[in-house]
């Protein structure tokens, strides 16, 4: 009930401003911006980025593929995660998980999403810490993810990836790599839990 009401508020807050910016015909531009970036942004590399596109580009970069294929694949994966996330958010059984999944979708789906967006994860973290049933083993995985997201690791640069994208791009550090892994792990397990709760 609360989730549905929150989604109605979000839809209203997203759609109403379009009436001041050219009408509803501008909505497709919003969705286009969710799933694509300008050529300039793609040339920035993956440093400071915490989103699905950067995570997929890092994985492919590890195997030497710095081309366009990872970008296309990441757009498909982003769309699938968005659809699955919106569906499964209604089936998660605890409020902190619902808020965490919505927040993760907000952070990870846009292809230009940098580390400052992780500040939004404080909300589900506080709800998690306030949650009474934190004794399940899976909740320790979520705690580990929160710790990896918020601890500012200063571990140097990932030269293998940075050399592939070029040294004049925003350089990837191990700290941001760890944050990407933690975020991707968290969103994956929340979606899986939502699907299992539906059965």
Contact map, one row per residue, 1 for C-alpha under 8 A:
1111100000000000000000000000000000000000000000000000000000000000000000000000000000000000000000000000000000000000000000000000000000000000000000000000000000000000000000000000000000000000000000000000000
1111110000000000000000000000000000000000000000000000000000000000000000000000000000000000000000000000000000000000000000000000000000000000000000000000000000000000000000000000000000000000000000000000000
1111111000000000000000000000000000000000000000000000000000000000000000000000000000000000110000000100000000000000000000000000000000000000000000000000000000000000000000000000000000000000000000000000000
1111111100000000000000000000000000000000000000000000000000000000000000000000000000000000000000000000000000000000000000000000000000000000000000000000000000000000000000000000000000000000000000000000000
1111111110000000000000000000000000000000000000000000000000000000000000000000000000000000000000000000000000000000000000000000000000000000000000000000000000000000000000000000000000000000000000000000000
0111111111000000000000000000000000000000000000000000000000000000000000000000000000000000000000000000000000000000000000000000000000000000000000000000000000000000000000000000000000000000000000000000000
0011111111100000000000000000000000000000000000000000000000000000000000000000000000000000000000000000000000000000000000000000000000000000000000000000000000000000000000000000000000000000000000000000000
0001111111110000000000000000000000000000000000000000000000000000000000000000000000000000000000000000000000000000000000000000000000000000000000000000000000000000000000000000000000000000000000000000000
0000111111111000000000000000000000000000000000000000000000000000000000000000000000000000000000000000000000000000000000000000000000000000000000000000000000000000000000000000000000000000000000000000000
0000011111111100000000000000000000000000000000000000000000000000000000000000000000000000000000000000000000000000000000000000000000000000000000000000000000000000000000000000000000000000000000000000000
0000001111111110000000000000000000000000000000000000000000000000000000000000000000000000000000000000000000000000000000000000000000000000000000000000000000000000000000000000000000000000000000000000000
0000000111111111000000000000000000000000000000000000000000000000000000000000000000000000000000000000000000000000000000000000000000000000000000000000000000000000000000000000000000000000000000000000000
0000000011111111100000000000000000000000000000000000000000000000000000000000000000000000000000000000000000000000000000000000000000000000000000000000000000000000000000000000000000000000000000000000000
0000000001111111110000000000000000000000000000000000000000000000000000000000000000000000000000000000000000000000000000000000000000000000000000000000000000000000000000000000000000000000000000000000000
0000000000111111111000010010000000000000000000000000000000000000000000000000000000000000000000000000000000000000000000000000000000000000000000000000000000000000000000000000000000000000000000000000000
0000000000011111111100000000000000000000000000000000000000000000000000000000000000000000000000000000000000000000000000000000000000000000000000000000000000000000000000000000000000000000000000000000000
0000000000001111111110000000000000000000000000000000000000000000000000000000000000000000000000000000000000000000000000000000000000000000000000000000000000000000000000000000000000000000000000000000000
0000000000000111111111110110000000000000000000000000000000000000000000000000000000000000000000000000000000000000000000000000000000000000000000000000000000000000000000000000000000000000000000000000000
0000000000000011111111110000000000000000000000000000000000000000000000000000000000000000000000000000000000000000000000000000000000000000000000000000000000000000000000000000000000000000000000000000000
0000000000000001111111100000000000000000000000000000000000000000000000000000000000000000000000000000000000000000000000000000000000000000000000000000000000000000000000000000000000000000000000000000000
0000000000000000111111100100000000000000000000000000000000000000000000000000000000000000000000000000000000000000000000000000000000000000000000000000000000000000000000000000000000000000000000000000000
0000000000000000011111111100000000000000000000000000000000000000000000000000000000000000000000000000000000000000000000000000000000000000000000000000000000000000000000000000000000000000000000000000000
0000000000000000011111111100000000000000000000000000000000000000000000000000000000000000000000000000000000000000000000000000000000000000000000000000000000000000000000000000000000000000000000000000000
0000000000000010011001111110000000000000000000000000000000000000000000000000000000000000000000000000000000000000000000000000000000000000000000000000000000000000000000000000000000000000000000000000000
0000000000000000000001111111000000000000000000000000000000000000000000000000000000000000000000000000000000000000000000000000000000000000000000000000000000000000000000000000000000000000000000000000000
0000000000000000010011111111110000000000000000000000000000000000000000000000000000000000000000000000000000000000000000000000000000000000000000000000000000000000000000000000000000000000000000000000000
0000000000000010010000011111111000000000000000000000000000000000000000000000000000000000000000000000000000000000000000000000000000000000000000000000000000000000000000000000000000000000000000000000000
0000000000000000000000001111111100000000000000000000000000000000000000000000000000000000000000000000000000000000000000000000000000000000000000000000000000000000000000000000000000000000000000000000000
0000000000000000000000000111111110000000000000000000000000000000000000000000000000000000000000000000000000000000000000000000000000000000000000000000000000000000000000000000000000000000000000000000000
0000000000000000000000000111111111000000000000000000000000000000000000000000000000000000000000000000000000000000000000000000000000000000000000000000000000000000000000000000000000000000000000000000000
0000000000000000000000000011111111100000000000000000000000000000000000000000000000000000000000000000000000000000000000000000000000000000000000000000000000000000000000000000000000000000000000000000000
0000000000000000000000000001111111110000000000000000000000000000000000000000000000000000000000000000000000000000000000000000000000000000000000000000000000000000000000000000000000000000000000000000000
0000000000000000000000000000111111111000000000000000000000000000000000000000000000000000000000000000000000000100000000000000000000000000000000000000000000000000000000000000000000000000000000000000000
0000000000000000000000000000011111110000000000000000000000000000000000000000000000000000000000000000000000001110000000000000000000000000000000000000000000000000000000000000000000000000000000000000000
0000000000000000000000000000001111111000000000000000000000000000000000000010011000000000000000000000000000001110000000000000000000000000000000000000000000000000000000000000000000000000000000000000000
0000000000000000000000000000000111111100000000000000000000000000000000000010000000000000000000000000000000000010000000000000000000000000000000000000000000000000000000000000000000000000000000000000000
0000000000000000000000000000000010111111110000000000000000000000000000000000000000000000000000000000000000000011000000000000000000000000000000000000000000000000000000000000000000000000000000000000000
0000000000000000000000000000000000011111110000000000000000000000000000000000000000000000000000000000000000000000000000000000000000000000000000000000000000000000000000000000000000000000000000000000000
0000000000000000000000000000000000001111111000000000000000000000000000000000000000000000000000000000000000000000000000000000000000000000000000000000000000000000000000000000000000000000000000000000000
0000000000000000000000000000000000001111111100000000000000000000000000000000000000000000000000000000000000000000000000000000000000000000000000000000000000000000000000000000000000000000000000000000000
0000000000000000000000000000000000001111111110000000000000000000000000000000000000000000000000000000000000000001000000000000000000000000000000000000000000000000000000000000000000000000000000000000000
0000000000000000000000000000000000001111111110000000000000000000000000000000000000000000000000000000000000000000000000000000000000000000000000000000000000000000000000000000000000000000000000000000000
0000000000000000000000000000000000000011111110000000000000000000000000000000000000000000000000000000000000000000000000000000000000000000000000000000000000000000000010001000000000000000000000000000000
0000000000000000000000000000000000000001111111100000000000000000000000000000000000000000000000000000000000000000000000000000000000000000000000000000000000000000000000001100000000000000000000000000000
0000000000000000000000000000000000000000111111100000000000000000000000000000000000000000000000000000000000000000000000000000000000000000000000000000000000000000010011001111000000000000000000000000000
0000000000000000000000000000000000000000000111111000010011000000000000000000000000000000000000000000000000000000000000000000000000000000000000000000000000000000000000000111000000000000000000000000000
0000000000000000000000000000000000000000000111111000000000000000000000000000000000000000000000000000000000000000000000000000000000000000000000000000000000000000000000001111100100000000000000000000000
0000000000000000000000000000000000000000000001111100000000000000000000000000000000000000000000000000000000000000011000000000000000000000000000000000000000000000000000000111100100000000000000000000000
0000000000000000000000000000000000000000000001111110010000000000000000000000000000000000000000000000000000000001111000000000000000000000000000000000000000000000000000000000000100000000000000000000000
0000000000000000000000000000000000000000000000011111011000000000000000000000000000000000000000000000000000110000111000000000000000000000000000000000000000000000000000000000000100110010000000000000000
0000000000000000000000000000000000000000000000001111111000000000000000000000000000000000000000000000000000111111110000000000000000000000000000000000000000000000000000000000000000010000000000000000000
0000000000000000000000000000000000000000000000000111111100000000000000000100110000000000000000000000000000011010000000000000000000000000000000000000000000000000000000000000000000000001000000000000000
0000000000000000000000000000000000000000000000000011111110000000000001100110010000000000000000000000000000000010000000000000000000000000000000000000000000000000000000000000000000000000000000000000000
0000000000000000000000000000000000000000000001001111111111000000000000000000000000000000000000000000000000000010000000000000000000000000000000000000000000000000000000000000000000000000000000000000000
0000000000000000000000000000000000000000000000000111111111100000000000000000000000000000000000000000000000000000000000000000000000000000000000000000000000000000000000000000000000011001000000000000000
0000000000000000000000000000000000000000000000000001111111110000000001101100000000000000000000000000000000000000000000000000000000000000000000000000000000000000000000000000000000000000000000000000000
0000000000000000000000000000000000000000000001000000111111111000010001100100000000000000000000000000000000000000000000000000000000000000000000000000000000000000000000000000000000000000000000000000000
0000000000000000000000000000000000000000000001000000011111111100000000000000000000000000000000000000000000000000000000000000000000000000000000000000000000000000100000000000000000000000000000000000000
0000000000000000000000000000000000000000000000000000001111111110000000000000000000000000000000000000000000000000000000000000000000000000000000000000000000000000000000000000000000000000000000000000000
0000000000000000000000000000000000000000000000000000000111111111110001000000000000000000000000000000000000000000000000000000000000000000000000000000000000000000000000000000000000000000000000000000000
0000000000000000000000000000000000000000000000000000000011111111110000000000000000000000000000000000000000000000000000000000000000000000000000000000000000000000100100000000000000000000000000000000000
0000000000000000000000000000000000000000000000000000000001111111100000000000000000000000000000000000000000000000000000000000000000000000000000000000000000000001100000000000000000000000000000000000000
0000000000000000000000000000000000000000000000000000000000111111100000000000000000000000000000000000000000000000000000000000000000000000000000000000000000000000000000000000000000000000000000000000000
0000000000000000000000000000000000000000000000000000000000011111110000000000000000000000000000000000000000000000000000000000000000000000000000000000000000000000000100000000000000000000000000000000000
0000000000000000000000000000000000000000000000000000000000011111111001000000000000000000000000000000000000000000000000000000000000000000000000000000000000000000000000000000000000000000000000000000000
0000000000000000000000000000000000000000000000000000000010011001111101000000000000000000000000000000000000000000000000000000000000000000000000000000000000000000000110000000000000000000000000000000000
0000000000000000000000000000000000000000000000000000000000000000111111100000000000000000000000000000000000000000000000000000000000000000000000000000000000000000000000000000000000000000000000000000000
0000000000000000000000000000000000000000000000000000000000000000011111110000000000000000000000000000000000000000000000000000000000000000000000000000000000000000000000000000000000000000000000000000000
0000000000000000000000000000000000000000000000000000000000000000001111111000000000000000000000000000000000000000000000000000000000000000000000000000000000000000000000000000000000000000000000000000000
0000000000000000000000000000000000000000000000000000100110010000111111111100000000000000000000000000000000000000000000000000000000000000000000000000000000000000000000000000000000000000000000000000000
0000000000000000000000000000000000000000000000000000100110000000001111111110000000000000000000000000000000000000000000000000000000000000000000000000000000000000000000000000000000000000000000000000000
0000000000000000000000000000000000000000000000000000000000000000000111111111000000000000000000000000000000000000000000000000000000000000000000000000000000000000000000000000000000000000000000000000000
0000000000000000000000000000000000000000000000000000000100000000000011111111100000000000000000000000000000000000000000000000000000000000000000000000000000000000000000000000000000000000000000000000000
0000000000000000000000000000000000000000000000000001100110000000000001111111110000000000000000000000000000000000000000000000000000000000000000000000000000000000000000000000000000000000000000000000000
0000000000000000000000000000000000110000000000000000100000000000000000111111111000000000000000000000000000000000000000000000000000000000000000000000000000000000000000000000000000000000000000000000000
0000000000000000000000000000000000000000000000000000000000000000000000011111111100000000000000000000000000000000000000000000000000000000000000000000000000000000000000000000000000000000000000000000000
0000000000000000000000000000000000000000000000000001000000000000000000001111111110000000000000000000000000000000000000000000000000000000000000000000000000000000000000000000000000000000000000000000000
0000000000000000000000000000000000100000000000000001100000000000000000000111111111000000000000000000000000001000000000000000000000000000000000000000000000000000000000000000000000000000000000000000000
0000000000000000000000000000000000100000000000000000000000000000000000000011111111100000000000000000000000001000000000000000000000000000000000000000000000000000000000000000000000000000000000000000000
0000000000000000000000000000000000000000000000000000000000000000000000000001111111110000000000000000000000000000000000000000000000000000000000000000000000000000000000000000000000000000000000000000000
0000000000000000000000000000000000000000000000000000000000000000000000000000111111111000000000000000000000000000000000000000000000000000000000000000000000000000000000000000000000000000000000000000000
0000000000000000000000000000000000000000000000000000000000000000000000000000011111111100000000000000000010001000000000000000000000000000000000000000000000000000000000000000000000000000000000000000000
0000000000000000000000000000000000000000000000000000000000000000000000000000001111111110000000000000000000000000000000000000000000000000000000000000000000000000000000000000000000000000000000000000000
0000000000000000000000000000000000000000000000000000000000000000000000000000000111111111000000000000000000000000000000000000000000000000000000000000000000000000000000000000000000000000000000100000000
0000000000000000000000000000000000000000000000000000000000000000000000000000000011111111100000000000110010000000000000000000000000000000000000000000000000000000000000000000000000000000000000100000000
0000000000000000000000000000000000000000000000000000000000000000000000000000000001111111110000000000010000000000000000000000000000000000000000000000000000000000000000000000000000000000000000000000000
0000000000000000000000000000000000000000000000000000000000000000000000000000000000111111111000000000000000000000000000000000000000000000000000000000000000000000000000000000000000000000000000000000000
0000000000000000000000000000000000000000000000000000000000000000000000000000000000011111111100000000000000000000000000000000000000000000000000000000000000000000000000000000000000000000000000100110010
0010000000000000000000000000000000000000000000000000000000000000000000000000000000001111111100000100110000000000000000000000000000000000000000000000000000000000000000000000000000000000000000100100000
0010000000000000000000000000000000000000000000000000000000000000000000000000000000000111111100000100000000000000000000000000000000000000000000000000000000000000000000000000000000000000000000000100000
0000000000000000000000000000000000000000000000000000000000000000000000000000000000000011111110000000000000000000000000000000000000000000000000000000000000000000000000000000000000000000000000000110110
0000000000000000000000000000000000000000000000000000000000000000000000000000000000000001111111101100000000000000000000000000000000000000000000000000000000000000000000000000000000000000000001001100100
0000000000000000000000000000000000000000000000000000000000000000000000000000000000000000001111101100000000000000000000000000000000000000000000000000000000000000000000000000000000000000000000000100100
0000000000000000000000000000000000000000000000000000000000000000000000000000000000000000000111111100000000000000000000000000000000000000000000000000000000000000000000000000000000000000000000000000000
0000000000000000000000000000000000000000000000000000000000000000000000000000000000000000000111111110000000000000000000000000001000000000000000000000000000000000000000000000000000000000000000000000000
0000000000000000000000000000000000000000000000000000000000000000000000000000000000000000000001111111000000000000000000000001101100100000000000000000000000000000000000000000000000000000000000000000000
0000000000000000000000000000000000000000000000000000000000000000000000000000000000000000000111111111100000000000000000000001000100000000000000000000000000000000000000000000000000000000000001000000000
0010000000000000000000000000000000000000000000000000000000000000000000000000000000000000110111111111110000000000000000000000000000000000000000000000000000000000000000000000000000000000000000000000000
0000000000000000000000000000000000000000000000000000000000000000000000000000000000000000000000111111111000000000000000000011000000000000000000000000000000000000000000000000000000000000000000000000000
0000000000000000000000000000000000000000000000000000000000000000000000000000000000000000000000011111111100000000000000001011000000000000000000000000000000000000000000000000000000000000000000000000000
0000000000000000000000000000000000000000000000000000000000000000000000000000000000001000100000001111111110000000000000000000000000000000000000000000000000000000000000000000000000000000001001100000000
0000000000000000000000000000000000000000000000000000000000000000000000000000000000001100100000000111111111000000000000000000000000000000000000000000000000000000000000000000000000000000000000000000000
0000000000000000000000000000000000000000000000000000000000000000000000000000000000000000000000000011111111100000000000011001000000000000000000000000000000000000000000000000000000000000000000000000000
0000000000000000000000000000000000000000000000000000000000000000000000000000000000000000000000000001111111110000000000001000000000000000000000000000000000000000000000000000000000000010001000000000000
0000000000000000000000000000000000000000000000000000000000000000000000000000000001001000000000000000111111111000000000000000000000000000000000000000000000000000000000000000000000000000001000000000000
0000000000000000000000000000000000000000000000000000000000000000000000000000000000000000000000000000011111111100000000000000000000000000000000000000000000000000000000000000000000000000000000000000000
0000000000000000000000000000000000000000000000000110000000000000000000000000000000000000000000000000001111111100100011000000000000000000000000000000000000000000000000000000000000000000000000000000000
0000000000000000000000000000000000000000000000000111000000000000000000000000000000000000000000000000000111111110100000000000000000000000000000000000000000000000000000000000000000000010000000000000000
0000000000000000000000000000000001100000000000000011000000000000000000000000011001000000000000000000000011111110000000000000000000000000000000000000000000000000000000000000000000000000000000000000000
0000000000000000000000000000000011100000000000000010000000000000000000000000000000000000000000000000000001111111100000000000000000000000000000000000000000000000000000000000000000000000000000000000000
0000000000000000000000000000000001111000000000000011110000000000000000000000000000000000000000000000000000011111100000000000000000000000000000000000000000000000000000000000000000000000000000000000000
0000000000000000000000000000000000001000100000001010000000000000000000000000000000000000000000000000000000000111110000000000000000000000000000000000000000000000000000000000000000000000000000000000000
0000000000000000000000000000000000000000000000001110000000000000000000000000000000000000000000000000000000110111111010000000000000000000000000000000000000000000000000000000000000000000000000000000000
0000000000000000000000000000000000000000000000011110000000000000000000000000000000000000000000000000000000000001111111000000000000000000000000000000000000000000000000000000000000000000000000000000000
0000000000000000000000000000000000000000000000011100000000000000000000000000000000000000000000000000000000000000111111000000000000000000000000000000000000000000000000000000000100000000000000000000000
0000000000000000000000000000000000000000000000000000000000000000000000000000000000000000000000000000000000000000011111100000000000000000000000000000000000000000000000000000000000000000000000000000000
0000000000000000000000000000000000000000000000000000000000000000000000000000000000000000000000000000000000100000111111110000000000000000000000000000000000000000000000000000000000000000000000000000000
0000000000000000000000000000000000000000000000000000000000000000000000000000000000000000000000000000000000100000011111111100000000000000000000000000110000000000000000000000000000000000000000000000000
0000000000000000000000000000000000000000000000000000000000000000000000000000000000000000000000000000000000000000000111111100000000000000000000000000000000000000000000000000000000000000000000000000000
0000000000000000000000000000000000000000000000000000000000000000000000000000000000000000000000000000001000000000000011111110000000000000000000000000000000000000000000000000000000000000000000000000000
0000000000000000000000000000000000000000000000000000000000000000000000000000000000000000000000000001001100000000000001111111100000000000000000000000000000000000000000000000000000000000000000000000000
0000000000000000000000000000000000000000000000000000000000000000000000000000000000000000000000000000000000000000000001111111110000000000000000000000000000000000000000000000000000000000000000000000000
0000000000000000000000000000000000000000000000000000000000000000000000000000000000000000000000000011000000000000000000011111111000000000000000000000000000000000000000000000000000000000000000000000000
0000000000000000000000000000000000000000000000000000000000000000000000000000000000000000000000011011001000000000000000001111111100000000000000000000000000000000000000000000000000000000000000000000000
0000000000000000000000000000000000000000000000000000000000000000000000000000000000000000000000010000000000000000000000001111111110000000000000000100000000000000000000000000000000000000000000000000000
0000000000000000000000000000000000000000000000000000000000000000000000000000000000000000000000000000000000000000000000000111111111000000000000000000000000000000000000000000000000000000000000000000000
0000000000000000000000000000000000000000000000000000000000000000000000000000000000000000000000110000000000000000000000000011111111100000000000000000000000000000000000000000000000000000000000000000000
0000000000000000000000000000000000000000000000000000000000000000000000000000000000000000000000011000000000000000000000000001111111100100000000000000000000000000000000000000000000000000000000000000000
0000000000000000000000000000000000000000000000000000000000000000000000000000000000000000000000000000000000000000000000000000111111100000000000000000000000000000000000000000000000000000000000000000000
0000000000000000000000000000000000000000000000000000000000000000000000000000000000000000000000000000000000000000000000000000011111110000000000000000000000000000000000000000000000000000000000000000000
0000000000000000000000000000000000000000000000000000000000000000000000000000000000000000000000010000000000000000000000000000001111111100000000000000000000000000000000000000000000000000000000000000000
0000000000000000000000000000000000000000000000000000000000000000000000000000000000000000000000000000000000000000000000000000000001111100000000000000000000000000000000000000000000000000000000000000000
0000000000000000000000000000000000000000000000000000000000000000000000000000000000000000000000000000000000000000000000000000000000111111000000000000000000000000000000000000000000000000000000000000000
0000000000000000000000000000000000000000000000000000000000000000000000000000000000000000000000000000000000000000000000000000000100111111001100000000000000000000000000000000000000000000000000000000000
0000000000000000000000000000000000000000000000000000000000000000000000000000000000000000000000000000000000000000000000000000000000001111101100000000000000000000000000000000000000000000000000000000000
0000000000000000000000000000000000000000000000000000000000000000000000000000000000000000000000000000000000000000000000000000000000001111111100000000000000000000000000000000000000000000000000000000000
0000000000000000000000000000000000000000000000000000000000000000000000000000000000000000000000000000000000000000000000000000000000000011111110000000000000000000000000000000000000000000000000000000000
0000000000000000000000000000000000000000000000000000000000000000000000000000000000000000000000000000000000000000000000000000000000000001111111000000000000000000000000000000000000000000000000000000000
0000000000000000000000000000000000000000000000000000000000000000000000000000000000000000000000000000000000000000000000000000000000000111111111100000000000000000000000000000000000000000000000000000000
0000000000000000000000000000000000000000000000000000000000000000000000000000000000000000000000000000000000000000000000000000000000000111111111110000000000000000000000000000000000000000000000000000000
0000000000000000000000000000000000000000000000000000000000000000000000000000000000000000000000000000000000000000000000000000000000000000111111111000000000000000000000000000000000000000000000000000000
0000000000000000000000000000000000000000000000000000000000000000000000000000000000000000000000000000000000000000000000000000000000000000011111111100000000000000000000000000000000000000010000000000000
0000000000000000000000000000000000000000000000000000000000000000000000000000000000000000000000000000000000000000000000000000000000000000001111111110000000000000000000000000000000000000000000000000000
0000000000000000000000000000000000000000000000000000000000000000000000000000000000000000000000000000000000000000000000000000000000000000000111111111000000000000000000000000000000000000000000000000000
0000000000000000000000000000000000000000000000000000000000000000000000000000000000000000000000000000000000000000000000000000000000000000000011111111100000000000000000000000000000000110110000000000000
0000000000000000000000000000000000000000000000000000000000000000000000000000000000000000000000000000000000000000000000000000100000000000000001111111110000000000000000000000000000000100000000000000000
0000000000000000000000000000000000000000000000000000000000000000000000000000000000000000000000000000000000000000000000000000000000000000000000111111111000000000000000000000000000000000000000000000000
0000000000000000000000000000000000000000000000000000000000000000000000000000000000000000000000000000000000000000000000000000000000000000000000011111111000000000000000000000000001100100000000000000000
0000000000000000000000000000000000000000000000000000000000000000000000000000000000000000000000000000000000000000000001000000000000000000000000001111111100000000000000000000000001100110000000000000000
0000000000000000000000000000000000000000000000000000000000000000000000000000000000000000000000000000000000000000000001000000000000000000000000000111111100000000000000000000000000000000000000000000000
0000000000000000000000000000000000000000000000000000000000000000000000000000000000000000000000000000000000000000000000000000000000000000000000000011111110000000000000000000000000000000000000000000000
0000000000000000000000000000000000000000000000000000000000000000000000000000000000000000000000000000000000000000000000000000000000000000000000000000111111000000000000000000001000000000000000000000000
0000000000000000000000000000000000000000000000000000000000000000000000000000000000000000000000000000000000000000000000000000000000000000000000000000001111100000000000000000011000000000000000000000000
0000000000000000000000000000000000000000000000000000000000000000000000000000000000000000000000000000000000000000000000000000000000000000000000000000000111110000000000000000111000000000000000000000000
0000000000000000000000000000000000000000000000000000000000000000000000000000000000000000000000000000000000000000000000000000000000000000000000000000000011111000000000000000111000000000000000000000000
0000000000000000000000000000000000000000000000000000000000000000000000000000000000000000000000000000000000000000000000000000000000000000000000000000000001111100000000000000111000000000000000000000000
0000000000000000000000000000000000000000000000000000000000000000000000000000000000000000000000000000000000000000000000000000000000000000000000000000000000111110010000000011110000000000000000000000000
0000000000000000000000000000000000000000000000000000000000000000000000000000000000000000000000000000000000000000000000000000000000000000000000000000000000011111110000000011110000000000000000000000000
0000000000000000000000000000000000000000000000000000000000000000000000000000000000000000000000000000000000000000000000000000000000000000000000000000000000001111111000000000000000000000000000000000000
0000000000000000000000000000000000000000000000000000000000000100000000000000000000000000000000000000000000000000000000000000000000000000000000000000000000000111111100000000000000000000000000000000000
0000000000000000000000000000000000000000000000000000000001001100000000000000000000000000000000000000000000000000000000000000000000000000000000000000000000000111111110000001000000000000000000000000000
0000000000000000000000000000000000000000000010000000000000000000000000000000000000000000000000000000000000000000000000000000000000000000000000000000000000001111111111101011000000000000000000000000000
0000000000000000000000000000000000000000000000000000000000000000000000000000000000000000000000000000000000000000000000000000000000000000000000000000000000000011111111100000000000000000000000000000000
0000000000000000000000000000000000000000000000000000000000001001010000000000000000000000000000000000000000000000000000000000000000000000000000000000000000000001111111000000000000000000000000000000000
0000000000000000000000000000000000000000001010000000000000000000010000000000000000000000000000000000000000000000000000000000000000000000000000000000000000000000111111101000000000000000000000000000000
0000000000000000000000000000000000000000000010000000000000000000000000000000000000000000000000000000000000000000000000000000000000000000000000000000000000000000011111111000000000000000000000000000000
0000000000000000000000000000000000000000000000000000000000000000000000000000000000000000000000000000000000000000000000000000000000000000000000000000000000000000011011111110000000000000000000000000000
0000000000000000000000000000000000000000000000000000000000000000000000000000000000000000000000000000000000000000000000000000000000000000000000000000000000000000000001111110000000000000000000000000000
0000000000000000000000000000000000000000001110100000000000000000000000000000000000000000000000000000000000000000000000000000000000000000000000000000000000000000010011111110000000000000000000000000000
0000000000000000000000000000000000000000000111110000000000000000000000000000000000000000000000000000000000000000000000000000000000000000000000000000000000000000000000111111000000000000000000000000000
0000000000000000000000000000000000000000000011110000000000000000000000000000000000000000000000000000000000000000000000000000000000000000000000000000000000001100010000111111100000000000000000000000000
0000000000000000000000000000000000000000000011110000000000000000000000000000000000000000000000000000000000000000000000000000000000000000000000000000000000001100110000000111110110000000000000000000000
0000000000000000000000000000000000000000000000110000000000000000000000000000000000000000000000000000000000000000000000000000000000000000000000000000000001111100000000000011111110000000000000000000000
0000000000000000000000000000000000000000000000000000000000000000000000000000000000000000000000000000000000000000000000000000000000000000000000000000000011111100000000000001111111000000000000000000000
0000000000000000000000000000000000000000000000000000000000000000000000000000000000000000000000000000000000000000000000000000000000000000000000000000000111110000000000000000111111100000000000000000000
0000000000000000000000000000000000000000000000111100000000000000000000000000000000000000000000000000000000000000001000000000000000000000000000000000000000000000000000000001111111110000000000000000000
0000000000000000000000000000000000000000000000000000000000000000000000000000000000000000000000000000000000000000000000000000000000000000000000000000000000000000000000000001111111111000000000000000000
0000000000000000000000000000000000000000000000000000000000000000000000000000000000000000000000000000000000000000000000000000000000000000000000000001100000000000000000000000011111111100000000000000000
0000000000000000000000000000000000000000000000000100000000000000000000000000000000000000000000000000000000000000000000000000000000000000000000000001100000000000000000000000001111111110000000000000000
0000000000000000000000000000000000000000000000000110001000000000000000000000000000000000000000000000000000000000000000000000000000000000000000000000000000000000000000000000000111111111000000000000000
0000000000000000000000000000000000000000000000000000001000000000000000000000000000000000000000000000000000000000000000000000000000000000000000000000000000000000000000000000000011111111100000000000000
0000000000000000000000000000000000000000000000000000000000000000000000000000000000000000000000000000000000000000000000000000000000000000000000001101100000000000000000000000000001111111110000000000000
0000000000000000000000000000000000000000000000000100000000000000000000000000000000000000000000000000000100010000000000000000000000000000000000001000100000000000000000000000000000111111111000000000000
0000000000000000000000000000000000000000000000000001001000000000000000000000000000000000000000000000000000000000000000000000000000000000000000000000000000000000000000000000000000011111111100000000000
0000000000000000000000000000000000000000000000000000000000000000000000000000000000000000000000000000000000000000000000000000000000000000000000001000000000000000000000000000000000001111111110000000000
0000000000000000000000000000000000000000000000000000000000000000000000000000000000000000000000000000000000000000000000000000000000000000000001001000000000000000000000000000000000000111111111000000000
0000000000000000000000000000000000000000000000000000000000000000000000000000000000000000000000000000100110000000000000000000000000000000000000000000000000000000000000000000000000000011111111100000000
0000000000000000000000000000000000000000000000000000000000000000000000000000000000000000000000000000000000000000000000000000000000000000000000000000000000000000000000000000000000000001111111110000000
0000000000000000000000000000000000000000000000000000000000000000000000000000000000000000000000000000000000000000000000000000000000000000000000000000000000000000000000000000000000000000111111111000000
0000000000000000000000000000000000000000000000000000000000000000000000000000000000000000000100001000100000000000000000000000000000000000000000000000000000000000000000000000000000000000011111111100000
0000000000000000000000000000000000000000000000000000000000000000000000000000000000011001100000000000100000000000000000000000000000000000000000000000000000000000000000000000000000000000001111111110000
0000000000000000000000000000000000000000000000000000000000000000000000000000000000000000000000000000000000000000000000000000000000000000000000000000000000000000000000000000000000000000000111111111000
0000000000000000000000000000000000000000000000000000000000000000000000000000000000000000000100000000000000000000000000000000000000000000000000000000000000000000000000000000000000000000000011111111100
0000000000000000000000000000000000000000000000000000000000000000000000000000000000000001111110000000000000000000000000000000000000000000000000000000000000000000000000000000000000000000000001111111110
0000000000000000000000000000000000000000000000000000000000000000000000000000000000000001001000000000000000000000000000000000000000000000000000000000000000000000000000000000000000000000000000111111111
0000000000000000000000000000000000000000000000000000000000000000000000000000000000000000000000000000000000000000000000000000000000000000000000000000000000000000000000000000000000000000000000011111111
0000000000000000000000000000000000000000000000000000000000000000000000000000000000000000001110000000000000000000000000000000000000000000000000000000000000000000000000000000000000000000000000001111111
0000000000000000000000000000000000000000000000000000000000000000000000000000000000000001001000000000000000000000000000000000000000000000000000000000000000000000000000000000000000000000000000000111111
0000000000000000000000000000000000000000000000000000000000000000000000000000000000000000000000000000000000000000000000000000000000000000000000000000000000000000000000000000000000000000000000000011111
